Amino acid sequence: MILTTHPQRVSIKRKHEQLVSTFVERIRRGERPALPPTYREFRATVQPTFGCDGAVVVKWCGMWVCIERDGYAHT
């Protein structure tokens, strides 16, 4: 696993919770989506960046989300 700052871990956790809530909502609508990854599985997909001052990226909902050292997440 990549070393991350506390604010980055908080943002990663928030993105994982959003995945889980999306899964629950799709179940309520009668869909049969694939199970979302566990938090540890999701955290293991975090990738480093090069030349971005310690930011990391994670694949989320079909796009890459960049999470800055201060926890700010953007696409």
N, C-alpha and C positions, 0 to 999 in steps of 0.2 A: 504494500500500500504506500501511496505517496504521502509525504509529510504535508499537512495542511495546518492553517491557522485555526483558532477556535471559531472566528466568524465564518470562515469557509465551511467548517464542519456543520455549523448551524444552517447555512444556506443549502448544503448538500442534504441535510436531514429534511429541510422544508421541501425541497424538490422531490424527495422520495415520498413524503407524506402526500404531496399533490398527485403523484402517480397512483398511490393506493386509493385516494379518494376518487380519482377518475375511474379506477377499476370498480369500486363499489357502486358508483353512479351507473356505470354500464350494466352491471348485474341487475340493478333496480329497473332498468329499461328493458330487461329480458334478453340482453345479449349474453354471449358466452365467451368473454375475452380470455386471453391467456393470463395466467397468474403473474402479478408483478414480481420483480425480484425482491428478495429480502433487503433490508438496509445494508447488511454487510456485502451482499452481492452487488448492490448498486454502488456502494462506496468503492468496491474493488475496480469499478470501471472508470474511475477518475483518472485523467491523463494529465501529465505536465504540459506546460507550454514552453516555448523557446522565445526569449526576448520580451516577455510580457510581465516582468517585475513580480514573479511569484504567483501569477494567476494559474488556475487549473481549469480544465474543461471536463464536462461530463455529457454523455449522450442522453437526452431527455426528450421524450415525445417526438422522436424523429429529427431532432436538431441538436446541435452542439451548443451548450450553455457555458459561457465563460464566467468563472467566479473569481473575482479579484481578491487580494489579500484581506481587504476590509469586509468581505462577505457580499459585496455588490454583485448580483448575478445579471447577465445580459447575453443576448444572442448576437 
